[in-house]
Amino acid sequence: MKAKIFKTESQARGLKIIPLGGLESIGMNITAFEYGDDIIVVDCGLAFPDDDMLGIDLVIPDVTYLENNIDKVRGFVITHGHEDHIGSLPYILKTVNVPVYATKLTMGIIEHKLKEHNLLRATKRKVIKHGQSINLGCFRIEFIKTNHSIADATALAIYTPEGIIIHTGDFKIDYTPVFGESIDLQRFAELGKKGVLALMCDSTNAERPGFTASERTVGRSIDHIFDEHRKGRIIVATFASNVDRVQQIINSAYKYGRKVIIEGRSMVNIISIASELGYIRIPEHTLVDIEHIRNYPDDQLVLITTGSQGETMAALSRMANNTHRKVSIKPNDTIVLSSNPIPGNEKAVSNIINELFRKGAEVIFQDTHVSGHACAEEIKLIYALTRPKYAVPVHGEYRHLKAQAKLAETMGVPKDRIYILSSGDVLEFKNKTAKVTGHVPHGCIMVDGLGVGDVGNIVLRDRQMLSQNGLLIVVLTLSHKGNELLSGPDIVSRGFVYVRESESLMEDARKVVSAAVDRCLSHHVTDWSKIKNTIRDELSDYVWKQTKRNPMILPIIMEVDA
């Protein structure tokens, strides 16, 4: 009798998969899994701002759904230590304070972030090894070894009352990894024999045919560069989180008798954590502090730095623009960009390359990088091993998700069992069948300095308008009793015209404002908002007729007793 009651409850409940970010864009990966009174959350990443998000530092997901169901949330389960999977944790944990589960290196990077935000003591954390499982409510989550461009990446087998869900995280298949073992393909196959309800697979490189090359191929290229450039200084720019890449650069530096300088805040932080935890091996007396750079000749130095994406404030950009306090680019320098531009960063990277060439340096940016994401044949192999009933592509823009959907179809998943979701969709599994049953609140929260969520669309629109058309500030003083114009109007231009070269335009604009104010006062208009609107309308019309520009106009009225 009890079994029948449980079955009825199970049927009524169903398993809900709710992506709150990470779909239709690169970054901000976060997905909730809900069954009955239990919710687990896989990853908690951030995204970097689009070009139109002026002044915004970071973008984090809207987790209103988790906040409204906080009593159900059992924990965050993290797949690896990249910003697009862990970067939002310090912000989200302030309102969704639940335990965090991750592998050793991933947890080390998370703890550094929590320490910066004074959240280390307030956050429960547990390090999980590959092959181990944890129980969170009705869910059991098994950590499966994978390869990626950062060590300790993991896939997740999520055991639910409805069946097994496999979430690959970001992954590739590397048979010869620099650190640790290869991906545990055997475990994927074993789960496939047990029966996999749904596969949630990384889609980032789904459009690319073939296999992703092993990280060791980059090591051979770097070694070749060191061999051919023995006379000058070598500067290598790469992602701070690519610990294996840094390891191979250090290996080559040691082989050719060079000292290594690590430069860039994020690079120093992650290498320190990786070294402390044993994920990178640095030979004794190889590292040198940048303060001692002048003590060594150029042919004995290698700088490993941030800035491979052309970021304005990153170390390489400052070197190229002569604003770095210790390093300036010289004609005999060899610069290696060991990364591919992230979509949207191509122009910034191109500008840096051009600037480096202008300074006489040799810039090498081909055959110095391999992706950390699986290409089409690797994705197909995961499908072949797991044989899922349903396919739910994740991690990527819509075209990437669509490309993986086609791969899933070629691997035997029926078209009606492939779900391309949008952030906020609720995909519900009930009795081994699936359908989208609803939508939950989701979106982007913008971080600007210390402000989280205090900049919205209206503020962004104002910033865009200011950046495109500039600002005119109109200042005048009225008497308190007689509503007489005592001084002004004075007009201040910012980002609209250069006042010294547009004196006649500004003088005529001042006359337009004076006439508008006189007209209001002669009609006994005392409502300041009406006076401001009149100034704004008439000055805007005049400026448009004269310049075909539409600056923001900000009238300021001061009142004095007279």
SULQUI-V105858 format. One record per residue. N is the residue number from 1. RES is the residue in one small letter. D_FIRST is the distance of its C-alpha to the first C-alpha in Angstrom with 1 decimal. Layout:
BEGIN
N;RES;D_FIRST  N;RES;D_FIRST
END
This chain:
BEGIN
1;m;0.0  2;k;3.8  3;a;5.4  4;k;5.3  5;i;6.5  6;f;8.9  7;k;10.1  8;t;10.9  9;e;12.8  10;s;14.4  11;q;15.7  12;a;17.0  13;r;18.7  14;g;20.6  15;l;23.3  16;k;26.7  17;i;30.0  18;i;32.8  19;p;36.3  20;l;38.4  21;g;41.6  22;g;43.1  23;l;42.9  24;e;46.0  25;s;48.1  26;i;49.0  27;g;47.7  28;m;45.4  29;n;42.3  30;i;39.1  31;t;35.5  32;a;32.3  33;f;28.9  34;e;26.1  35;y;22.3  36;g;20.6  37;d;22.5  38;d;24.4  39;i;27.8  40;i;30.1  41;v;33.6  42;v;35.6  43;d;39.3  44;c;41.4  45;g;44.7  46;l;47.8  47;a;50.1  48;f;53.9  49;p;55.6  50;d;56.9  51;d;60.7  52;d;60.4  53;m;58.5  54;l;61.8  55;g;61.8  56;i;58.1  57;d;57.2  58;l;53.6  59;v;50.7  60;i;47.2  61;p;43.9  62;d;42.7  63;v;39.4  64;t;38.8  65;y;35.2  66;l;34.6  67;e;36.5  68;n;34.4  69;n;31.2  70;i;32.7  71;d;29.7  72;k;27.6  73;v;30.3  74;r;29.8  75;g;33.1  76;f;35.7  77;v;35.7  78;i;39.2  79;t;40.3  80;h;44.1  81;g;46.9  82;h;48.6  83;e;49.4  84;d;47.4  85;h;44.3  86;i;45.0  87;g;47.8  88;s;45.9  89;l;44.0  90;p;46.8  91;y;46.6  92;i;42.8  93;l;42.0  94;k;44.0  95;t;41.3  96;v;38.2  97;n;38.7  98;v;35.9  99;p;36.3  100;v;38.0  101;y;37.3  102;a;39.9  103;t;42.0  104;k;45.2  105;l;47.9  106;t;45.8  107;m;45.0  108;g;48.7  109;i;49.7  110;i;47.0  111;e;48.1  112;h;51.7  113;k;50.7  114;l;48.7  115;k;51.8  116;e;54.0  117;h;51.8  118;n;51.4  119;l;47.6  120;l;47.5  121;r;46.5  122;a;44.1  123;t;42.0  124;k;39.6  125;r;40.1  126;k;38.8  127;v;40.5  128;i;38.4  129;k;39.8  130;h;39.3  131;g;36.5  132;q;34.7  133;s;31.3  134;i;30.2  135;n;26.8  136;l;26.9  137;g;23.6  138;c;21.2  139;f;24.2  140;r;26.0  141;i;29.6  142;e;31.9  143;f;35.6  144;i;37.5  145;k;41.3  146;t;43.3  147;n;47.0  148;h;48.6  149;s;51.8  150;i;50.6  151;a;49.4  152;d;45.8  153;a;44.2  154;t;40.5  155;a;38.0  156;l;34.3  157;a;31.2  158;i;28.5  159;y;25.0  160;t;22.5  161;p;18.8  162;e;20.5  163;g;22.9  164;i;26.3  165;i;29.1  166;i;32.6  167;h;35.1  168;t;38.6  169;g;40.5  170;d;44.2  171;f;45.1  172;k;47.5  173;i;47.8  174;d;50.7  175;y;51.4  176;t;54.2  177;p;53.2  178;v;55.7  179;f;53.3  180;g;50.3  181;e;48.5  182;s;47.7  183;i;44.5  184;d;41.6  185;l;41.3  186;q;39.6  187;r;36.6  188;f;36.4  189;a;36.5  190;e;33.8  191;l;31.5  192;g;32.6  193;k;31.4  194;k;28.0  195;g;27.8  196;v;29.0  197;l;27.4  198;a;30.6  199;l;34.0  200;m;35.8  201;c;39.3  202;d;42.6  203;s;44.9  204;t;48.1  205;n;50.1  206;a;48.3  207;e;51.5  208;r;53.5  209;p;53.8  210;g;53.8  211;f;52.8  212;t;53.6  213;a;56.3  214;s;55.7  215;e;56.8  216;r;59.3  217;t;61.4  218;v;62.2  219;g;63.3  220;r;65.8  221;s;67.1  222;i;67.6  223;d;69.4  224;h;71.7  225;i;72.5  226;f;73.3  227;d;75.6  228;e;77.5  229;h;77.9  230;r;79.4  231;k;82.1  232;g;80.4  233;r;77.4  234;i;73.9  235;i;71.4  236;v;67.9  237;a;65.5  238;t;61.8  239;f;58.4  240;a;58.0  241;s;54.5  242;n;55.6  243;v;56.0  244;d;56.5  245;r;59.3  246;v;61.0  247;q;60.7  248;q;62.5  249;i;65.2  250;i;65.7  251;n;65.9  252;s;68.7  253;a;70.5  254;y;70.6  255;k;71.8  256;y;74.7  257;g;75.6  258;r;74.5  259;k;73.2  260;v;70.1  261;i;69.7  262;i;66.3  263;e;66.9  264;g;64.5  265;r;62.2  266;s;58.9  267;m;60.3  268;v;61.5  269;n;58.2  270;i;56.0  271;i;58.4  272;s;58.6  273;i;54.8  274;a;54.6  275;s;57.5  276;e;56.1  277;l;52.7  278;g;54.4  279;y;53.7  280;i;57.4  281;r;60.3  282;i;63.6  283;p;66.6  284;e;68.6  285;h;71.4  286;t;70.2  287;l;69.0  288;v;71.7  289;d;71.5  290;i;72.8  291;e;75.4  292;h;77.1  293;i;77.3  294;r;81.1  295;n;81.5  296;y;80.6  297;p;82.3  298;d;80.4  299;d;80.1  300;q;78.1  301;l;75.5  302;v;72.1  303;l;70.3  304;i;66.6  305;t;65.8  306;t;63.5  307;g;64.6  308;s;63.8  309;q;62.4  310;g;65.6  311;e;64.2  312;t;67.0  313;m;66.7  314;a;65.6  315;a;68.0  316;l;69.3  317;s;70.0  318;r;72.0  319;m;73.9  320;a;74.8  321;n;75.9  322;n;78.0  323;t;75.9  324;h;74.4  325;r;76.0  326;k;76.5  327;v;76.3  328;s;78.4  329;i;78.3  330;k;81.4  331;p;82.9  332;n;82.1  333;d;78.4  334;t;75.7  335;i;72.6  336;v;69.4  337;l;66.6  338;s;63.6  339;s;61.1  340;n;60.6  341;p;60.9  342;i;57.6  343;p;57.7  344;g;59.8  345;n;61.8  346;e;64.2  347;k;67.1  348;a;66.9  349;v;66.8  350;s;69.7  351;n;71.7  352;i;71.3  353;i;72.4  354;n;75.4  355;e;76.4  356;l;76.1  357;f;78.3  358;r;80.8  359;k;81.2  360;g;82.1  361;a;78.9  362;e;77.4  363;v;73.9  364;i;71.5  365;f;68.2  366;q;67.5  367;d;65.6  368;t;64.6  369;h;60.9  370;v;57.8  371;s;54.5  372;g;51.4  373;h;49.2  374;a;48.1  375;c;50.1  376;a;48.9  377;e;48.8  378;e;46.9  379;i;44.2  380;k;44.0  381;l;43.6  382;i;40.6  383;y;39.0  384;a;39.9  385;l;38.3  386;t;35.0  387;r;34.6  388;p;32.5  389;k;30.6  390;y;31.9  391;a;35.2  392;v;35.8  393;p;39.5  394;v;40.3  395;h;43.5  396;g;46.4  397;e;48.2  398;y;47.1  399;r;49.4  400;h;47.9  401;l;44.3  402;k;45.6  403;a;47.3  404;q;44.2  405;a;42.3  406;k;45.0  407;l;44.6  408;a;40.8  409;e;41.5  410;t;44.1  411;m;41.5  412;g;39.1  413;v;36.9  414;p;36.8  415;k;38.6  416;d;35.7  417;r;33.7  418;i;36.4  419;y;36.2  420;i;39.3  421;l;38.2  422;s;40.4  423;s;40.0  424;g;37.6  425;d;35.5  426;v;31.7  427;l;30.4  428;e;26.6  429;f;24.4  430;k;21.2  431;n;19.5  432;k;22.6  433;t;25.0  434;a;27.4  435;k;29.6  436;v;31.7  437;t;30.1  438;g;32.5  439;h;35.1  440;v;35.5  441;p;38.8  442;h;40.8  443;g;44.5  444;c;47.3  445;i;48.6  446;m;52.1  447;v;53.5  448;d;57.3  449;g;58.7  450;l;56.8  451;g;55.4  452;v;51.8  453;g;51.0  454;d;54.2  455;v;55.8  456;g;54.4  457;n;55.6  458;i;58.4  459;v;59.9  460;l;59.7  461;r;61.4  462;d;64.2  463;r;64.5  464;q;64.8  465;m;67.4  466;l;69.4  467;s;69.3  468;q;70.4  469;n;72.9  470;g;73.8  471;l;74.4  472;l;77.3  473;i;77.4  474;v;79.7  475;v;80.9  476;l;83.0  477;t;84.0  478;l;84.4  479;s;86.1  480;h;84.0  481;k;86.4  482;g;88.2  483;n;85.8  484;e;88.5  485;l;88.0  486;l;89.3  487;s;88.6  488;g;87.2  489;p;85.5  490;d;85.1  491;i;82.9  492;v;81.3  493;s;80.0  494;r;77.3  495;g;76.4  496;f;78.2  497;v;81.9  498;y;84.3  499;v;86.2  500;r;89.6  501;e;89.7  502;s;88.5  503;e;90.6  504;s;91.7  505;l;88.1  506;m;87.0  507;e;90.1  508;d;89.5  509;a;85.8  510;r;86.9  511;k;89.2  512;v;86.4  513;v;84.3  514;s;87.4  515;a;87.9  516;a;84.3  517;v;84.4  518;d;87.8  519;r;86.5  520;c;83.5  521;l;85.8  522;s;88.4  523;h;85.7  524;h;84.6  525;v;81.2  526;t;79.8  527;d;76.2  528;w;75.8  529;s;72.9  530;k;75.0  531;i;77.9  532;k;75.6  533;n;74.2  534;t;77.8  535;i;78.9  536;r;75.9  537;d;76.4  538;e;80.2  539;l;80.3  540;s;77.5  541;d;79.5  542;y;82.6  543;v;81.1  544;w;79.4  545;k;82.7  546;q;84.5  547;t;82.1  548;k;79.2  549;r;76.9  550;n;74.3  551;p;74.1  552;m;71.9  553;i;74.2  554;l;73.7  555;p;76.0  556;i;76.5  557;i;78.5  558;m;79.9  559;e;81.4  560;v;84.3  561;d;86.4  562;a;89.8
END
